Amino acid sequence: MMVSREAFPARKRRPSVAAFVSPSFSDQQLIQSLFLLSQEVTSLNPLRILLREVSASIIRKSRLISILFEELVRNPVIRFPPSAALCFDELYIVLQRVKVLLEDCSTCSKMWLLMQIPSISSSFRQLIVELSTLLDIFPARELNLQEDVVELLNLIKKQCSEKSADSSDANLRFEVLKMLENIKKEIVPDNSRLSFIFQKLNLCDSTSCSNEIENLEDEVQNQNDDKTKAEIIALIGLVRYAKCVLYGASTPRITTRRQKSTTEANIPADFRCPISLDLIRDPVVVSTGQTYDRSSIILWIESGHATCPKTGQTLTHTQLIPNLSLKNLIALWCREQRIPFESTEVNVKPNGVAINKTALEAIKMTVSFLVNKLTASQTLDAVDRLVHELRVLAKTDSDSRICIAEVGALPLLVKFLGSENPSLQINAITTILNLSILEANKIKIMETDEVLNGIIEVLRSGATWEAKGNAAATIFSLTGVHGNRKKLGRKARVVKALLDLARTGPPSSKRDAMMAILNLAGDREAVGKLIDGGVVEMIGEVMESLVEEAMALLEVVVKKGGLAAISAAYHGSMVKKLTTVLREGSDRARESAAGTLVNICRKGGSEMVSELAAVTGIERVVWEIMGSGTGRGRRKAATLLRILRRWAAGLIGEHFNAHQHSTTTVNITSTRIVLPA
């Protein structure tokens, strides 16, 4: 077979630091510790499904050893000979290893444990051999042990010489390997054999399969070798396929708590891109040694910049080197925070190795099965279960997203966006959201009017806040492509629905809406429609509850929106509100507020500068940011201070705006801003 029995290397175990270190105890403390440790091993249950005989055997031996040391505790020896002390030290280490191995096997994935049968069986046998060796050199005569204790010692020696084997485990492992090889050859597994394997592993329902998938996903994180990770991912594909085929789509969990988005999490500073200030998805290093998100730095370079955004140094070359260490750290942090993490690289590993074909074929079989069932299903409950399964699958990886889109799931999902069943609507829009993470799927969604219109309708009139929030998150995902911003920004329904959601939705939905609006504001034509729709007024309404998001959005709107944005900010008393943020906001909020004020003063002229200068203690506040703010916040504060001092010295005159911004598209020839009635 192409998949050999040695295809899965030994499992990476996680023993405690003290497990293989000789203890520094006195003689009596060592005997007491050995007694307690042997009791701990004895209290463990034998493995119930795999490795039953060998695990039960080593626990029985540990029970007898516990009795031996109980006798030594009751009848202590005043002083041990050196050979006895050495023997006891080694016994302590062996028992620690036994305990760790049993605990590790009892908590890991059943499927992964099955793949490790040869190496783990060997580990158990090696431990039994070491026990036997130590008992052979046990100085019973020198310790003057009683006759019944010596008999017990001989019994343990005899049991250690007995061999135990679980031949059924090896046969089951062979069947799974054969099934994986068949899947790789695009041969659909036989349902009866699949059922037999999963019953043997006690994976008897949808819930146990879901738990098994989670355990396998944890195991991926424990491995460093790419080949091993790929093999575990193939096992995940097999379990996911069996879960759907054998036990049907799982029941959607009714919960009001959504998975976290990056806007809701407190992202560590080192995980933020210095350009976008958002979570880095695909970290790359430029020639100056600074790390950025790939999409952000590419956009920076393609915009004509030849310098490092963070240091200002000239880039000696434009080659981008992947920062794999940081990427792994970010992926682990996202997993702990339950935040979806997906690199922008698709289907190719960093070392250039092609995707695992077995895993890919398993995904294709699973998706085809679900879509075919979805086409034939009649009841809403059955449809809801199937769409929920697609939702979960679309969240896992790029391969799944490609397969789901390729089999034509999008037109089917659109039909359920208008469902009166809230759960079905949520599952349908969230599946589309998960699919939209993939760049190729963004294009398919934008080119299919019925899909796009369905998303917009859920955004406008979804049955629940969660559905509306996920529709907004889908718009945010789609506007990640610059060209989509203009198309979506022209749609009055999108602009109005996003602004309404940002005003009236719960906090999580507000964030989703504001992030989508932030992306739209990156297009000059779209920002004009946002201003006409009242985006500045909306920002003023939500500033108290979502200050960082509001400030980031206002900075972009004022920068891109020209005099219309300045006018709206003037009527909304934004200068006063922004100075409050400068005093009381977080570093990130203060940075955005300082940048917004710089743009307002430059574009609004001396009238706006005078309003800012009239705020009591403003220079002291700006000085504080220059001393303790973020790097970009300090630079923006310094620019703001220069503007205030130029105004105080009477240097901001008639041509302030044109002089400061010779590249602006708006010709400003007056120091007074013309405000509409």
NORMO-V998480 format. One record per residue. N is the residue number from 1. RES is the residue in one letter. PHI is phi in radians with two decimals (* if undefined). NEAR is the number of other C-alpha atoms within 8 Angstrom. Layout:
n & res & phi & near
N & RES & PHI & NEAR
N & RES & PHI & NEAR
This chain:
n & res & phi & near
1 & M & * & 5
2 & M & -1.22 & 4
3 & V & -1.62 & 9
4 & S & -1.40 & 7
5 & R & -1.21 & 7
6 & E & -1.68 & 5
7 & A & -1.15 & 6
8 & F & -1.90 & 9
9 & P & -1.22 & 8
10 & A & -0.99 & 7
11 & R & -1.18 & 7
12 & K & -1.42 & 6
13 & R & -1.53 & 6
14 & R & -2.22 & 6
15 & P & -1.31 & 8
16 & S & -1.24 & 6
17 & V & -1.07 & 6
18 & A & -1.41 & 6
19 & A & -1.09 & 10
20 & F & -2.08 & 9
21 & V & -2.02 & 7
22 & S & -1.17 & 9
23 & P & -1.29 & 7
24 & S & -1.82 & 4
25 & F & -2.02 & 7
26 & S & -1.27 & 6
27 & D & -0.99 & 9
28 & Q & -1.22 & 9
29 & Q & -1.12 & 8
30 & L & -1.13 & 12
31 & I & -1.09 & 12
32 & Q & -1.08 & 10
33 & S & -1.15 & 8
34 & L & -1.11 & 13
35 & F & -1.10 & 13
36 & L & -1.16 & 9
37 & L & -1.15 & 11
38 & S & -1.13 & 13
39 & Q & -1.16 & 11
40 & E & -1.07 & 9
41 & V & -1.13 & 13
42 & T & -1.10 & 12
43 & S & -1.28 & 6
44 & L & -1.27 & 9
45 & N & -1.47 & 6
46 & P & -1.07 & 9
47 & L & -1.09 & 12
48 & R & -1.56 & 6
49 & I & -1.97 & 8
50 & L & -1.99 & 10
51 & L & 0.99 & 12
52 & R & -1.13 & 11
53 & E & -1.15 & 9
54 & V & -1.21 & 13
55 & S & -1.23 & 12
56 & A & -1.13 & 11
57 & S & -1.09 & 9
58 & I & -1.26 & 10
59 & I & -1.24 & 12
60 & R & -1.06 & 9
61 & K & -1.15 & 11
62 & S & -1.15 & 13
63 & R & -1.13 & 12
64 & L & -1.17 & 10
65 & I & -1.11 & 10
66 & S & -1.06 & 14
67 & I & -1.12 & 9
68 & L & -1.02 & 11
69 & F & -1.32 & 12
70 & E & -1.10 & 9
71 & E & -1.12 & 9
72 & L & -1.19 & 10
73 & V & -1.24 & 11
74 & R & -1.21 & 6
75 & N & -2.11 & 6
76 & P & -1.15 & 7
77 & V & -1.62 & 7
78 & I & -1.07 & 4
79 & R & -2.51 & 5
80 & F & -1.47 & 10
81 & P & -1.19 & 8
82 & P & -0.96 & 6
83 & S & -1.13 & 8
84 & A & -1.20 & 10
85 & A & -1.06 & 10
86 & L & -1.13 & 8
87 & C & -1.08 & 11
88 & F & -1.17 & 11
89 & D & -1.02 & 11
90 & E & -1.18 & 10
91 & L & -1.08 & 11
92 & Y & -1.06 & 12
93 & I & -1.12 & 12
94 & V & -1.09 & 12
95 & L & -1.14 & 12
96 & Q & -1.07 & 11
97 & R & -1.14 & 12
98 & V & -1.07 & 11
99 & K & -1.07 & 10
100 & V & -1.11 & 12
101 & L & -1.12 & 10
102 & L & -1.12 & 12
103 & E & -1.13 & 9
104 & D & -1.12 & 10
105 & C & -1.18 & 9
106 & S & -1.34 & 7
107 & T & -1.91 & 6
108 & C & -1.53 & 10
109 & S & -1.09 & 10
110 & K & -1.15 & 9
111 & M & -1.14 & 9
112 & W & -1.20 & 11
113 & L & -1.07 & 11
114 & L & -1.07 & 11
115 & M & -1.15 & 9
116 & Q & -1.68 & 12
117 & I & -0.86 & 12
118 & P & -1.03 & 8
119 & S & -1.26 & 10
120 & I & -1.29 & 10
121 & S & -1.03 & 10
122 & S & -1.10 & 8
123 & S & -1.11 & 8
124 & F & -1.08 & 12
125 & R & -1.10 & 9
126 & Q & -1.12 & 8
127 & L & -1.14 & 11
128 & I & -1.14 & 10
129 & V & -1.08 & 10
130 & E & -1.14 & 9
131 & L & -1.06 & 11
132 & S & -1.06 & 11
133 & T & -1.10 & 8
134 & L & -1.15 & 11
135 & L & -1.25 & 9
136 & D & -1.14 & 7
137 & I & -1.70 & 7
138 & F & -1.09 & 8
139 & P & -1.39 & 8
140 & A & -1.10 & 8
141 & R & -1.15 & 6
142 & E & -1.13 & 6
143 & L & -1.57 & 9
144 & N & 0.94 & 6
145 & L & -1.27 & 8
146 & Q & -1.21 & 6
147 & E & -1.06 & 6
148 & D & -1.19 & 6
149 & V & -1.23 & 10
150 & V & -1.11 & 10
151 & E & -1.08 & 8
152 & L & -1.10 & 10
153 & L & -1.08 & 10
154 & N & -1.14 & 8
155 & L & -1.11 & 8
156 & I & -1.13 & 11
157 & K & -1.04 & 11
158 & K & -1.12 & 8
159 & Q & -1.16 & 8
160 & C & -1.17 & 12
161 & S & -1.43 & 8
162 & E & -1.37 & 6
163 & K & -1.79 & 5
164 & S & -2.25 & 7
165 & A & -2.56 & 6
166 & D & -2.00 & 10
167 & S & -1.14 & 6
168 & S & -1.13 & 6
169 & D & -1.11 & 11
170 & A & -1.11 & 10
171 & N & -1.15 & 8
172 & L & -1.14 & 10
173 & R & -1.07 & 11
174 & F & -1.05 & 9
175 & E & -1.12 & 9
176 & V & -1.16 & 9
177 & L & -1.07 & 11
178 & K & -1.13 & 10
179 & M & -1.15 & 9
180 & L & -1.09 & 13
181 & E & -1.15 & 12
182 & N & -1.13 & 11
183 & I & -1.08 & 13
184 & K & -1.04 & 12
185 & K & -1.52 & 7
186 & E & 1.19 & 7
187 & I & -1.68 & 7
188 & V & -1.19 & 7
189 & P & -1.07 & 9
190 & D & -1.25 & 6
191 & N & -1.07 & 8
192 & S & -1.18 & 6
193 & R & -1.23 & 8
194 & L & -1.08 & 10
195 & S & -1.10 & 10
196 & F & -1.03 & 8
197 & I & -1.09 & 11
198 & F & -1.26 & 10
199 & Q & -1.17 & 9
200 & K & -1.09 & 8
201 & L & -1.52 & 10
202 & N & 1.08 & 7
203 & L & -1.73 & 10
204 & C & -1.81 & 8
205 & D & -2.73 & 8
206 & S & -1.10 & 12
207 & T & -1.14 & 7
208 & S & -1.13 & 9
209 & C & -1.19 & 13
210 & S & -1.09 & 10
211 & N & -1.12 & 8
212 & E & -1.11 & 13
213 & I & -1.08 & 11
214 & E & -1.09 & 8
215 & N & -1.12 & 10
216 & L & -1.17 & 14
217 & E & -1.11 & 10
218 & D & -1.09 & 8
219 & E & -1.13 & 11
220 & V & -1.02 & 10
221 & Q & -1.17 & 8
222 & N & -1.44 & 7
223 & Q & -1.82 & 10
224 & N & -1.85 & 7
225 & D & -1.48 & 6
226 & D & -1.09 & 7
227 & K & -1.13 & 6
228 & T & -1.11 & 11
229 & K & -1.03 & 11
230 & A & -1.11 & 10
231 & E & -1.18 & 10
232 & I & -1.19 & 12
233 & I & -1.08 & 12
234 & A & -1.10 & 14
235 & L & -1.13 & 13
236 & I & -1.04 & 12
237 & G & -1.06 & 12
238 & L & -1.14 & 11
239 & V & -1.14 & 11
240 & R & -1.14 & 12
241 & Y & -1.11 & 12
242 & A & -1.09 & 11
243 & K & -1.00 & 14
244 & C & -1.26 & 14
245 & V & -1.29 & 10
246 & L & -1.46 & 8
247 & Y & -2.08 & 10
248 & G & 1.37 & 8
249 & A & -1.13 & 11
250 & S & -1.33 & 12
251 & T & -1.27 & 6
252 & P & -1.03 & 8
253 & R & -1.35 & 4
254 & I & -1.46 & 4
255 & T & -2.62 & 5
256 & T & -1.67 & 4
257 & R & -1.72 & 4
258 & R & -1.55 & 6
259 & Q & -1.12 & 6
260 & K & -1.07 & 9
261 & S & -1.81 & 8
262 & T & -1.15 & 10
263 & T & -1.27 & 7
264 & E & -1.65 & 8
265 & A & -1.67 & 8
266 & N & -1.54 & 6
267 & I & -1.28 & 8
268 & P & -1.00 & 6
269 & A & -0.99 & 5
270 & D & -1.20 & 5
271 & F & -1.70 & 9
272 & R & -1.68 & 12
273 & C & -1.29 & 14
274 & P & -1.06 & 8
275 & I & -1.53 & 8
276 & S & -1.56 & 7
277 & L & 1.09 & 7
278 & D & -1.79 & 7
279 & L & -1.04 & 9
280 & I & -1.29 & 11
281 & R & -1.70 & 11
282 & D & -2.42 & 12
283 & P & -1.21 & 14
284 & V & -2.33 & 12
285 & V & -1.86 & 13
286 & V & -1.65 & 14
287 & S & -1.11 & 11
288 & T & -1.44 & 8
289 & G & 1.62 & 6
290 & Q & -1.46 & 9
291 & T & -1.87 & 10
292 & Y & -2.38 & 14
293 & D & -1.28 & 12
294 & R & -0.94 & 11
295 & S & -1.10 & 7
296 & S & -1.22 & 11
297 & I & -1.26 & 10
298 & I & -1.12 & 8
299 & L & -1.08 & 8
300 & W & -1.09 & 9
301 & I & -1.18 & 10
302 & E & -1.18 & 7
303 & S & -1.40 & 6
304 & G & 1.84 & 6
305 & H & -1.39 & 7
306 & A & -2.10 & 7
307 & T & -2.12 & 8
308 & C & -1.35 & 12
309 & P & -1.02 & 7
310 & K & -1.48 & 6
311 & T & -1.75 & 5
312 & G & 1.41 & 7
313 & Q & -1.26 & 7
314 & T & -1.24 & 7
315 & L & -1.36 & 11
316 & T & -1.24 & 5
317 & H & -2.72 & 5
318 & T & -1.89 & 8
319 & Q & -1.22 & 6
320 & L & -1.90 & 9
321 & I & -1.82 & 7
322 & P & -1.03 & 8
323 & N & -1.74 & 10
324 & L & -1.22 & 7
325 & S & -1.09 & 6
326 & L & -1.14 & 8
327 & K & -1.07 & 11
328 & N & -1.14 & 8
329 & L & -1.12 & 8
330 & I & -1.13 & 10
331 & A & -1.08 & 9
332 & L & -1.14 & 9
333 & W & -1.13 & 8
334 & C & -1.09 & 11
335 & R & -1.13 & 10
336 & E & -1.12 & 7
337 & Q & -1.50 & 8
338 & R & 1.02 & 8
339 & I & -1.91 & 11
340 & P & -1.04 & 8
341 & F & -2.28 & 8
342 & E & -2.50 & 8
343 & S & -1.20 & 7
344 & T & -1.35 & 7
345 & E & -1.37 & 7
346 & V & -2.14 & 7
347 & N & 1.21 & 8
348 & V & -2.27 & 9
349 & K & -1.38 & 9
350 & P & -1.00 & 5
351 & N & -1.52 & 4
352 & G & 1.50 & 6
353 & V & -1.25 & 7
354 & A & -1.18 & 7
355 & I & -1.05 & 8
356 & N & -1.24 & 9
357 & K & -1.18 & 7
358 & T & -1.06 & 12
359 & A & -1.09 & 15
360 & L & -1.12 & 12
361 & E & -1.17 & 11
362 & A & -1.10 & 14
363 & I & -1.10 & 13
364 & K & -1.04 & 10
365 & M & -1.12 & 10
366 & T & -1.14 & 12
367 & V & -1.12 & 13
368 & S & -1.06 & 9
369 & F & -1.08 & 10
370 & L & -1.15 & 12
371 & V & -1.17 & 10
372 & N & -1.10 & 8
373 & K & -1.15 & 9
374 & L & -1.13 & 10
375 & T & -1.13 & 7
376 & A & -1.63 & 6
377 & S & -1.20 & 8
378 & Q & -1.92 & 6
379 & T & -1.52 & 6
380 & L & -1.10 & 8
381 & D & -1.09 & 6
382 & A & -1.14 & 9
383 & V & -1.10 & 12
384 & D & -1.04 & 12
385 & R & -1.10 & 12
386 & L & -1.18 & 13
387 & V & -1.15 & 14
388 & H & -1.06 & 16
389 & E & -1.14 & 11
390 & L & -1.13 & 12
391 & R & -1.05 & 14
392 & V & -1.12 & 9
393 & L & -1.16 & 10
394 & A & -1.18 & 14
395 & K & -1.44 & 11
396 & T & -1.32 & 7
397 & D & -2.84 & 9
398 & S & -1.16 & 11
399 & D & -1.03 & 10
400 & S & -1.13 & 13
401 & R & -1.15 & 15
402 & I & -1.11 & 10
403 & C & -1.10 & 11
404 & I & -1.08 & 13
405 & A & -1.22 & 11
406 & E & -1.19 & 7
407 & V & -1.48 & 9
408 & G & 1.47 & 8
409 & A & -1.33 & 10
410 & L & -1.01 & 9
411 & P & -1.06 & 9
412 & L & -1.18 & 9
413 & L & -1.15 & 12
414 & V & -1.01 & 12
415 & K & -1.07 & 8
416 & F & -1.69 & 10
417 & L & -1.19 & 14
418 & G & -1.68 & 10
419 & S & -1.14 & 9
420 & E & -1.41 & 6
421 & N & -1.43 & 7
422 & P & -0.99 & 9
423 & S & -1.11 & 8
424 & L & -1.14 & 15
425 & Q & -1.09 & 16
426 & I & -1.09 & 13
427 & N & -1.11 & 12
428 & A & -1.18 & 15
429 & I & -1.20 & 15
430 & T & -1.24 & 12
431 & T & -1.09 & 15
432 & I & -1.12 & 12
433 & L & -1.02 & 13
434 & N & -1.12 & 11
435 & L & -1.16 & 14
436 & S & -1.25 & 13
437 & I & -1.07 & 10
438 & L & -1.38 & 11
439 & E & -1.00 & 7
440 & A & -1.09 & 6
441 & N & -1.26 & 13
442 & K & -0.99 & 13
443 & I & -1.11 & 8
444 & K & -1.07 & 8
445 & I & -1.14 & 11
446 & M & -1.19 & 11
447 & E & -1.48 & 6
448 & T & -1.85 & 8
449 & D & -1.03 & 8
450 & E & -1.15 & 8
451 & V & -1.20 & 12
452 & L & -1.07 & 10
453 & N & -1.11 & 8
454 & G & -1.10 & 11
455 & I & -1.09 & 12
456 & I & -1.11 & 11
457 & E & -1.13 & 10
458 & V & -1.13 & 15
459 & L & -1.05 & 15
460 & R & -1.37 & 10
461 & S & -2.45 & 7
462 & G & -1.04 & 11
463 & A & -1.26 & 10
464 & T & -2.38 & 8
465 & W & -1.10 & 10
466 & E & -1.09 & 9
467 & A & -1.10 & 15
468 & K & -1.10 & 16
469 & G & -1.10 & 15
470 & N & -1.23 & 14
471 & A & -1.16 & 15
472 & A & -1.12 & 14
473 & A & -1.12 & 13
474 & T & -1.17 & 12
475 & I & -1.06 & 9
476 & F & -1.03 & 14
477 & S & -1.09 & 12
478 & L & -1.13 & 11
479 & T & -1.35 & 14
480 & G & -1.12 & 9
481 & V & -1.57 & 7
482 & H & -0.99 & 7
483 & G & -1.15 & 7
484 & N & -1.31 & 11
485 & R & -1.12 & 15
486 & K & -1.13 & 12
487 & K & -1.13 & 8
488 & L & -1.30 & 10
489 & G & -1.16 & 15
490 & R & -1.36 & 9
491 & K & -1.50 & 8
492 & A & -1.05 & 8
493 & R & -1.11 & 8
494 & V & -1.17 & 12
495 & V & -1.06 & 13
496 & K & -1.12 & 9
497 & A & -1.15 & 10
498 & L & -1.15 & 14
499 & L & -1.13 & 15
500 & D & -1.11 & 9
501 & L & -1.15 & 13
502 & A & -1.13 & 14
503 & R & -1.37 & 10
504 & T & -1.95 & 7
505 & G & -1.33 & 11
506 & P & -1.20 & 7
507 & P & -0.90 & 7
508 & S & -1.14 & 9
509 & S & -1.23 & 16
510 & K & -0.99 & 14
511 & R & -1.08 & 13
512 & D & -1.02 & 14
513 & A & -1.14 & 16
514 & M & -1.20 & 14
515 & M & -1.18 & 11
516 & A & -1.15 & 15
517 & I & -1.10 & 13
518 & L & -1.03 & 11
519 & N & -1.14 & 12
520 & L & -1.07 & 14
521 & A & -1.16 & 14
522 & G & -1.26 & 11
523 & D & -1.81 & 12
524 & R & -1.11 & 9
525 & E & -1.19 & 9
526 & A & -1.18 & 14
527 & V & -1.16 & 15
528 & G & -1.10 & 10
529 & K & -1.20 & 12
530 & L & -1.13 & 11
531 & I & -1.14 & 14
532 & D & -1.07 & 7
533 & G & -1.40 & 9
534 & G & 1.71 & 9
535 & V & -1.14 & 10
536 & V & -1.17 & 13
537 & E & -1.11 & 9
538 & M & -1.08 & 11
539 & I & -1.05 & 12
540 & G & -1.06 & 10
541 & E & -1.29 & 8
542 & V & -1.79 & 12
543 & M & -1.01 & 10
544 & E & -1.19 & 6
545 & S & -1.57 & 5
546 & L & -2.30 & 10
547 & V & -1.17 & 11
548 & E & -1.13 & 10
549 & E & -1.12 & 11
550 & A & -1.11 & 13
551 & M & -1.19 & 14
552 & A & -1.08 & 12
553 & L & -1.18 & 13
554 & L & -1.10 & 11
555 & E & -1.05 & 12
556 & V & -1.20 & 13
557 & V & -1.08 & 13
558 & V & -1.17 & 13
559 & K & -1.18 & 9
560 & K & -1.62 & 11
561 & G & -1.54 & 14
562 & G & 1.14 & 10
563 & L & -1.12 & 9
564 & A & -1.11 & 9
565 & A & -1.23 & 12
566 & I & -1.08 & 13
567 & S & -1.05 & 12
568 & A & -1.12 & 11
569 & A & -1.15 & 11
570 & Y & -1.10 & 9
571 & H & -1.18 & 7
572 & G & -1.56 & 9
573 & S & 0.93 & 8
574 & M & -1.21 & 10
575 & V & -1.05 & 11
576 & K & -1.12 & 9
577 & K & -1.15 & 8
578 & L & -1.18 & 11
579 & T & -1.17 & 11
580 & T & -1.11 & 9
581 & V & -1.14 & 11
582 & L & -1.02 & 14
583 & R & -1.40 & 8
584 & E & -2.02 & 6
585 & G & -1.37 & 11
586 & S & -1.25 & 7
587 & D & -1.00 & 9
588 & R & -1.17 & 10
589 & A & -1.16 & 15
590 & R & -1.15 & 15
591 & E & -1.06 & 15
592 & S & -1.15 & 13
593 & A & -1.12 & 15
594 & A & -1.13 & 14
595 & G & -1.10 & 12
596 & T & -1.12 & 14
597 & L & -1.14 & 11
598 & V & -1.03 & 12
599 & N & -1.17 & 11
600 & I & -1.10 & 12
601 & C & -1.19 & 12
602 & R & -1.19 & 10
603 & K & -1.52 & 11
604 & G & -1.54 & 16
605 & G & 1.46 & 16
606 & S & -1.12 & 12
607 & E & -1.10 & 10
608 & M & -1.25 & 10
609 & V & -1.14 & 13
610 & S & -1.14 & 9
611 & E & -1.12 & 9
612 & L & -1.20 & 10
613 & A & -1.11 & 9
614 & A & -1.30 & 6
615 & V & -1.27 & 9
616 & T & -1.09 & 5
617 & G & 1.29 & 6
618 & I & -1.12 & 10
619 & E & -1.13 & 7
620 & R & -1.10 & 7
621 & V & -1.10 & 10
622 & V & -1.11 & 13
623 & W & -1.06 & 11
624 & E & -1.07 & 9
625 & I & -1.16 & 14
626 & M & -1.09 & 12
627 & G & -1.62 & 7
628 & S & -2.30 & 7
629 & G & -1.44 & 13
630 & T & -1.20 & 10
631 & G & -1.00 & 6
632 & R & -1.23 & 8
633 & G & -1.10 & 17
634 & R & -1.13 & 14
635 & R & -1.17 & 9
636 & K & -1.15 & 12
637 & A & -1.14 & 15
638 & A & -1.10 & 11
639 & T & -1.11 & 9
640 & L & -1.11 & 12
641 & L & -1.14 & 11
642 & R & -1.09 & 8
643 & I & -1.09 & 11
644 & L & -1.08 & 10
645 & R & -1.29 & 8
646 & R & -1.12 & 10
647 & W & -1.14 & 12
648 & A & -1.09 & 7
649 & A & -1.52 & 7
650 & G & 1.32 & 7
651 & L & -1.58 & 7
652 & I & -1.63 & 11
653 & G & -2.09 & 8
654 & E & -1.13 & 7
655 & H & -1.87 & 11
656 & F & -1.02 & 11
657 & N & -1.19 & 13
658 & A & -1.18 & 11
659 & H & -1.22 & 7
660 & Q & -1.26 & 7
661 & H & -2.27 & 7
662 & S & -1.19 & 6
663 & T & -1.63 & 4
664 & T & -1.20 & 7
665 & T & -1.50 & 4
666 & V & -1.80 & 5
667 & N & -1.57 & 6
668 & I & -1.90 & 9
669 & T & -2.05 & 8
670 & S & -2.24 & 8
671 & T & -1.38 & 14
672 & R & -1.77 & 8
673 & I & -1.44 & 10
674 & V & -1.48 & 5
675 & L & -1.85 & 5
676 & P & -1.20 & 4
677 & A & -1.21 & 2
